[in-house]
Amino acid sequence: MNITNCPICFEELDVIETTPCMCCGNDEDKISILKKDIEEGFIHDTNTFAIYRAFEKIECVLCDICTYDFSTMNSEFFGFSKNKSIWPDNFQFLKSIESPTIEKDKYCSSCHMRLSFINFTLKLRSLNNA
């Protein structure tokens, strides 16, 4: 299915370059850093990506920073109760992405999210009956 509009706000989606991280992969500075790392054949320790199983149900790809930043996010956005805390413990490490690449994904400039992260969010909301 070719999704052309954001499933949350219905604005038209753009195709952009991203890093593997579903959460911050659209950040231009992080894209530039990864491009430079790829050109130089070196990936910095602070520019790592991994596949996780979030909340024992949904796989996602996050960078090392976003794995911890989830604890600062509003749990209600993901369909959890207001007082639910989101911790790195909610993300089971599955495997590292050894050779990260620049990818293409659709992006909502209104929601400021990649389509992959929007889909992740909608799956969590569905599981939480939100």
VEXGUKE-503477 format. One record per residue (C-alpha): residue number from 1; residue in one letter; x, y, z. Coordinates in nm, 2 decimals, decimal comma, always signed. Example, Ala and Ser with C-alpha at 12.3 -4.5 7.8 and 13.67 -1.06 7.14 Angstrom:
REM residues 2
<rec n="1" res="A" c1="+1,23" c2="-0,45" c3="+0,78"/>
<rec n="2" res="S" c1="+1,37" c2="-0,11" c3="+0,71"/>
END
This chain:
REM residues 130
<rec n="1" res="M" c1="+0,00" c2="+0,00" c3="+0,00"/>
<rec n="2" res="N" c1="+0,14" c2="+0,34" c3="-0,10"/>
<rec n="3" res="I" c1="+0,06" c2="+0,58" c3="+0,18"/>
<rec n="4" res="T" c1="+0,07" c2="+0,94" c3="+0,06"/>
<rec n="5" res="N" c1="-0,09" c2="+1,11" c3="+0,36"/>
<rec n="6" res="C" c1="+0,00" c2="+1,11" c3="+0,73"/>
<rec n="7" res="P" c1="-0,22" c2="+0,86" c3="+0,92"/>
<rec n="8" res="I" c1="-0,24" c2="+1,10" c3="+1,22"/>
<rec n="9" res="C" c1="-0,30" c2="+1,45" c3="+1,07"/>
<rec n="10" res="F" c1="-0,36" c2="+1,36" c3="+0,70"/>
<rec n="11" res="E" c1="-0,11" c2="+1,61" c3="+0,56"/>
<rec n="12" res="E" c1="+0,08" c2="+1,50" c3="+0,25"/>
<rec n="13" res="L" c1="+0,40" c2="+1,30" c3="+0,33"/>
<rec n="14" res="D" c1="+0,74" c2="+1,39" c3="+0,18"/>
<rec n="15" res="V" c1="+1,01" c2="+1,14" c3="+0,09"/>
<rec n="16" res="I" c1="+1,34" c2="+1,23" c3="+0,28"/>
<rec n="17" res="E" c1="+1,67" c2="+1,08" c3="+0,36"/>
<rec n="18" res="T" c1="+1,70" c2="+0,94" c3="+0,71"/>
<rec n="19" res="T" c1="+1,93" c2="+0,75" c3="+0,94"/>
<rec n="20" res="P" c1="+1,80" c2="+0,41" c3="+1,06"/>
<rec n="21" res="C" c1="+1,66" c2="+0,55" c3="+1,39"/>
<rec n="22" res="M" c1="+1,28" c2="+0,57" c3="+1,36"/>
<rec n="23" res="C" c1="+1,26" c2="+0,84" c3="+1,62"/>
<rec n="24" res="C" c1="+1,53" c2="+1,10" c3="+1,52"/>
<rec n="25" res="G" c1="+1,64" c2="+0,96" c3="+1,18"/>
<rec n="26" res="N" c1="+1,50" c2="+1,27" c3="+1,01"/>
<rec n="27" res="D" c1="+1,74" c2="+1,51" c3="+1,20"/>
<rec n="28" res="E" c1="+1,96" c2="+1,68" c3="+0,93"/>
<rec n="29" res="D" c1="+2,26" c2="+1,70" c3="+1,16"/>
<rec n="30" res="K" c1="+2,24" c2="+1,32" c3="+1,24"/>
<rec n="31" res="I" c1="+2,21" c2="+1,25" c3="+0,87"/>
<rec n="32" res="S" c1="+2,52" c2="+1,46" c3="+0,79"/>
<rec n="33" res="I" c1="+2,72" c2="+1,28" c3="+1,07"/>
<rec n="34" res="L" c1="+2,62" c2="+0,94" c3="+0,94"/>
<rec n="35" res="K" c1="+2,70" c2="+1,03" c3="+0,58"/>
<rec n="36" res="K" c1="+3,04" c2="+1,15" c3="+0,69"/>
<rec n="37" res="D" c1="+3,10" c2="+0,84" c3="+0,89"/>
<rec n="38" res="I" c1="+3,00" c2="+0,62" c3="+0,60"/>
<rec n="39" res="E" c1="+3,24" c2="+0,81" c3="+0,37"/>
<rec n="40" res="E" c1="+3,52" c2="+0,77" c3="+0,62"/>
<rec n="41" res="G" c1="+3,44" c2="+0,41" c3="+0,68"/>
<rec n="42" res="F" c1="+3,40" c2="+0,47" c3="+1,05"/>
<rec n="43" res="I" c1="+3,10" c2="+0,47" c3="+1,28"/>
<rec n="44" res="H" c1="+3,14" c2="+0,66" c3="+1,60"/>
<rec n="45" res="D" c1="+3,04" c2="+0,50" c3="+1,93"/>
<rec n="46" res="T" c1="+2,78" c2="+0,77" c3="+1,98"/>
<rec n="47" res="N" c1="+2,62" c2="+0,70" c3="+1,64"/>
<rec n="48" res="T" c1="+2,50" c2="+0,35" c3="+1,69"/>
<rec n="49" res="F" c1="+2,17" c2="+0,19" c3="+1,60"/>
<rec n="50" res="A" c1="+1,99" c2="-0,13" c3="+1,71"/>
<rec n="51" res="I" c1="+1,68" c2="-0,32" c3="+1,67"/>
<rec n="52" res="Y" c1="+1,46" c2="-0,35" c3="+1,98"/>
<rec n="53" res="R" c1="+1,14" c2="-0,52" c3="+2,08"/>
<rec n="54" res="A" c1="+0,94" c2="-0,25" c3="+2,25"/>
<rec n="55" res="F" c1="+0,70" c2="-0,33" c3="+2,53"/>
<rec n="56" res="E" c1="+0,74" c2="-0,70" c3="+2,44"/>
<rec n="57" res="K" c1="+0,53" c2="-0,66" c3="+2,12"/>
<rec n="58" res="I" c1="+0,66" c2="-0,43" c3="+1,85"/>
<rec n="59" res="E" c1="+1,00" c2="-0,41" c3="+1,68"/>
<rec n="60" res="C" c1="+1,17" c2="-0,07" c3="+1,63"/>
<rec n="61" res="V" c1="+1,50" c2="+0,07" c3="+1,53"/>
<rec n="62" res="L" c1="+1,65" c2="+0,33" c3="+1,76"/>
<rec n="63" res="C" c1="+1,98" c2="+0,51" c3="+1,81"/>
<rec n="64" res="D" c1="+2,16" c2="+0,49" c3="+2,14"/>
<rec n="65" res="I" c1="+2,03" c2="+0,84" c3="+2,24"/>
<rec n="66" res="C" c1="+1,66" c2="+0,78" c3="+2,15"/>
<rec n="67" res="T" c1="+1,66" c2="+0,45" c3="+2,35"/>
<rec n="68" res="Y" c1="+1,71" c2="+0,66" c3="+2,66"/>
<rec n="69" res="D" c1="+1,51" c2="+0,97" c3="+2,54"/>
<rec n="70" res="F" c1="+1,19" c2="+0,76" c3="+2,55"/>
<rec n="71" res="S" c1="+1,18" c2="+0,81" c3="+2,92"/>
<rec n="72" res="T" c1="+1,12" c2="+1,18" c3="+2,86"/>
<rec n="73" res="M" c1="+0,83" c2="+1,13" c3="+2,62"/>
<rec n="74" res="N" c1="+0,46" c2="+1,17" c3="+2,71"/>
<rec n="75" res="S" c1="+0,33" c2="+0,82" c3="+2,77"/>
<rec n="76" res="E" c1="-0,02" c2="+0,92" c3="+2,68"/>
<rec n="77" res="F" c1="+0,10" c2="+0,99" c3="+2,32"/>
<rec n="78" res="F" c1="+0,16" c2="+0,62" c3="+2,29"/>
<rec n="79" res="G" c1="-0,18" c2="+0,52" c3="+2,44"/>
<rec n="80" res="F" c1="-0,05" c2="+0,45" c3="+2,79"/>
<rec n="81" res="S" c1="-0,20" c2="+0,59" c3="+3,11"/>
<rec n="82" res="K" c1="-0,09" c2="+0,93" c3="+3,22"/>
<rec n="83" res="N" c1="+0,14" c2="+0,80" c3="+3,50"/>
<rec n="84" res="K" c1="+0,30" c2="+0,52" c3="+3,30"/>
<rec n="85" res="S" c1="+0,68" c2="+0,56" c3="+3,29"/>
<rec n="86" res="I" c1="+0,87" c2="+0,46" c3="+2,97"/>
<rec n="87" res="W" c1="+1,21" c2="+0,33" c3="+3,06"/>
<rec n="88" res="P" c1="+1,49" c2="+0,17" c3="+2,86"/>
<rec n="89" res="D" c1="+1,39" c2="-0,16" c3="+3,03"/>
<rec n="90" res="N" c1="+1,08" c2="-0,15" c3="+2,81"/>
<rec n="91" res="F" c1="+1,30" c2="-0,21" c3="+2,51"/>
<rec n="92" res="Q" c1="+1,45" c2="-0,55" c3="+2,47"/>
<rec n="93" res="F" c1="+1,77" c2="-0,54" c3="+2,27"/>
<rec n="94" res="L" c1="+1,76" c2="-0,78" c3="+1,97"/>
<rec n="95" res="K" c1="+2,07" c2="-0,69" c3="+1,76"/>
<rec n="96" res="S" c1="+2,30" c2="-0,41" c3="+1,66"/>
<rec n="97" res="I" c1="+2,30" c2="-0,26" c3="+1,31"/>
<rec n="98" res="E" c1="+2,66" c2="-0,31" c3="+1,22"/>
<rec n="99" res="S" c1="+2,67" c2="-0,11" c3="+0,90"/>
<rec n="100" res="P" c1="+2,41" c2="+0,16" c3="+0,92"/>
<rec n="101" res="T" c1="+2,31" c2="+0,33" c3="+0,59"/>
<rec n="102" res="I" c1="+2,12" c2="+0,64" c3="+0,48"/>
<rec n="103" res="E" c1="+1,76" c2="+0,53" c3="+0,41"/>
<rec n="104" res="K" c1="+1,46" c2="+0,69" c3="+0,25"/>
<rec n="105" res="D" c1="+1,13" c2="+0,72" c3="+0,44"/>
<rec n="106" res="K" c1="+0,82" c2="+0,92" c3="+0,42"/>
<rec n="107" res="Y" c1="+0,80" c2="+1,22" c3="+0,66"/>
<rec n="108" res="C" c1="+0,52" c2="+1,43" c3="+0,79"/>
<rec n="109" res="S" c1="+0,64" c2="+1,79" c3="+0,82"/>
<rec n="110" res="S" c1="+0,33" c2="+1,88" c3="+1,03"/>
<rec n="111" res="C" c1="+0,38" c2="+1,60" c3="+1,29"/>
<rec n="112" res="H" c1="+0,76" c2="+1,61" c3="+1,25"/>
<rec n="113" res="M" c1="+0,78" c2="+1,23" c3="+1,24"/>
<rec n="114" res="R" c1="+0,89" c2="+0,96" c3="+1,00"/>
<rec n="115" res="L" c1="+0,62" c2="+0,73" c3="+0,87"/>
<rec n="116" res="S" c1="+0,80" c2="+0,44" c3="+1,04"/>
<rec n="117" res="F" c1="+0,77" c2="+0,61" c3="+1,38"/>
<rec n="118" res="I" c1="+0,41" c2="+0,71" c3="+1,31"/>
<rec n="119" res="N" c1="+0,33" c2="+0,34" c3="+1,24"/>
<rec n="120" res="F" c1="+0,51" c2="+0,24" c3="+1,56"/>
<rec n="121" res="T" c1="+0,31" c2="+0,49" c3="+1,75"/>
<rec n="122" res="L" c1="-0,02" c2="+0,38" c3="+1,60"/>
<rec n="123" res="K" c1="+0,06" c2="+0,01" c3="+1,68"/>
<rec n="124" res="L" c1="+0,13" c2="+0,10" c3="+2,04"/>
<rec n="125" res="R" c1="-0,19" c2="+0,30" c3="+2,06"/>
<rec n="126" res="S" c1="-0,38" c2="+0,01" c3="+1,92"/>
<rec n="127" res="L" c1="-0,23" c2="-0,24" c3="+2,16"/>
<rec n="128" res="N" c1="-0,32" c2="+0,00" c3="+2,45"/>
<rec n="129" res="N" c1="-0,67" c2="+0,05" c3="+2,31"/>
<rec n="130" res="A" c1="-0,62" c2="+0,42" c3="+2,28"/>
END
